[in-house]
Structure formats: structure tokens, C-alpha cells
Amino acid sequence: MNALLENMPLFYLVFLGGSILFSIMINELLLKFSKNLGTRHKDDLLRWNAESKPSVGGLSFFIIFLVSLSLLSLLRLPSESMDHDMMLGIFGSSLMGFMIGLADDAFNTRPLLKFLGQLLAANILVTSGIIIELTPDLSINYFFTILWVIGIMNSINMLDNMDGVTASVSLSIIASIITVIFLHEGLSDSVILLLLGVATSLIGFLVFNWHPSKMFMGDTGSQFLGVFLAGISIVYLWGFRNESNEYLQLKQLVLPLLAFIVPIIDTATVFIRRLLRGQSPFVGGRDHTTHHLSYLGLSDGMVALIVFLLSSLSTFLIYFIFQLSEDWSYLYTFAAFAYFLLVFVVMQILYNKGARRHREQEAQAEESTSEKKLLID
């Protein structure tokens, strides 16, 4: 065991390469043998890509997650931040997320049933001791933890609207969390193995999901990713605070806001704009930030690349934050929030430009149709 701990970088490298190949193999098999399992038809959902494709990518995520968890358990690798109960909480909540998504992909379950499943997944994390310690008030902390978990599960699900977007953004979020663990705990923390396993499943999936995609991850994938990332982020991103008697520290919000910047901004944009239009924010549509980038004339692959780079920028910012952590001041907190607000405003400007261009294109199409009708008449 000591020899393994001394050679962790090499071990992780071998695991990374083997898991990527394993992920590609699993998705290739799922693609070959899936006929009706999880297939989404264009009449079943409002999706940017309306072609009928199997939504089985999420199965590979969970399979490799289980393999990583089993390997972690067999090797009895240590974790500085997560005890046995917490690890069980991550497993139990991830299993619940996977089951919620699988049921939705197979039976198109009612929103209320899906919400109750998400609530149960969040409570599994809370009862295992994975709680956001935001204030000295436990009831507020419990409520905020449940709100965070359900919010991220739905944000990741809503972001899954174009080829390559959710998988690439989730990959960058994992990179941010690994960066925090590496800088805080070092390579000896076994949770890195678990995160690398999920990361490799995303890389293998992107081989088949990058535009033009051959498969989708489905709710099976997005619900699993949502609760997994939400749970891990509580342990490693929400603890960035000073040892003081302050009731609430804005500093504690910095890392989660940066790491989840893309899904948070996309969900907030869609939620607010649908409410302003008098629409239900829970009904799907082609009105996401990613869609409006496409309306500007960007290809689907370029849209996925842009949001991936934007999300990846957070990983570098988080790295620099940890370099400044010993001399952290309110000025840095203000700068982090200012950056988040700047990205949010820029996305709104691009959203509005994309909406105007889309309306112009629709008007031109209608005008062209009317002219053709007149010529026929």
C-alpha cells in the first residue's frame, strides 16, 4: 500500500488511460445494442437536435463510477476529507439520481415524482453528513444544502440541450474540484480516483456526443452528474471560509459560483426570462443561452467549445485564488463576484443579439413563404 501511495501520479495516469478506453468501449457497445432503450424521438421532447438517438450515455457514467468506487474500496485508499458515511452518502445519492433519470428516460415520469426523487437524493447527502455549513443555524444549512443539490440537478439537466455541452462543462467542473483537492490535500486523497473515473466516462462519451452526435446522455446521465457534482462540491468547494464568528461569509460562495458558472447563468437566464414572458420556467424550450449563441451563427460544435472554455477558465481562476488564499481580502471577494456578474451581463447581451437575429430570420422566412404563395396564386 505504501508503494502505491508513493506512485500515485503513475497510478492515476494508468487509471486515466484505461478508463477512457473502457468508457469508449462501453458506449460503442451501448450504441450497437440499443434499439429502443432510452431512444428519444423528435416528438418526445423539445431539443435542439430533434433526431431520434439513443439516450444511453448515462449508463456508462454510472458503470465507471461503480468501477472507480469498487477500486477505491478494494485498495482502501485514504481520504482526508470524506469519511465512510460521507462516501456512502455520495454513493446512495448518486444511485438515486441514476434511478430517477433511468425511470424518466424509460417511462417519462411526472415532474412531481422526479422532484420527490431529487429531494430524497438531497436528503441522503444531508443524513450522511454532507452539509453546506453556511451559517451557525443548522436548519438554514439543511435547507440551503437541499436547495443547492436540487438546483444543480435541474441546472445540469436543463443544460443538456445541445451536443457536447453538458459533458464538456461537467468535465471542467470536475477539473476545478480536482484542482482544489490537489492544492489542499495532495494526490493522496482517494476522491481524486472517483473524480477521474467520472471524468474519463465523460471523455469517452464525448467521442459519441460531440456534434454531430450519435447518442445523448439522457436524464440517466444528467441526474447522476447533477447529484454527484453537487455532493462532491459541498465537501470541497463550500468550505472556503475564514475561521471567524461571522454569521455569513460571502467568501464561501466564490468557489461554487466560479466552478458552476455556466449551468448557474444558463438556468438563471432561462428562469428569469420565462417568468418575465409569463411562461412556466419548468417547461422546456429552445431559449437557453447555448441556443442563442447558435442563433448568432455559431456552429453547434463551436457553441460547445465556447462554453467549455468559459467553464474551464474557472479552473484557472480557482487555482490563482488558492495562491492568494493566505492573504485573502474583501477586495478579492468583490472581484470574484464582479467577474461572475460581468459574464452574466455579457451572456445577456449575446442572448438579446441572438434573439433579434432569430426573429429577423423567422420574419425573412415568413416573407419568403408569403411571396412564394403569391407567385403560385
Helices and strands as residue ranges (DSSP letters): H 2-6, H 8-33, E 39-40, E 53-54, H 57-75, H 84-107, H 111-127, H 138-159, H 165-184, H 191-209, H 218-236, G 250-253, H 254-259, H 261-276, H 289-295, H 300-324, G 325-327, H 330-376
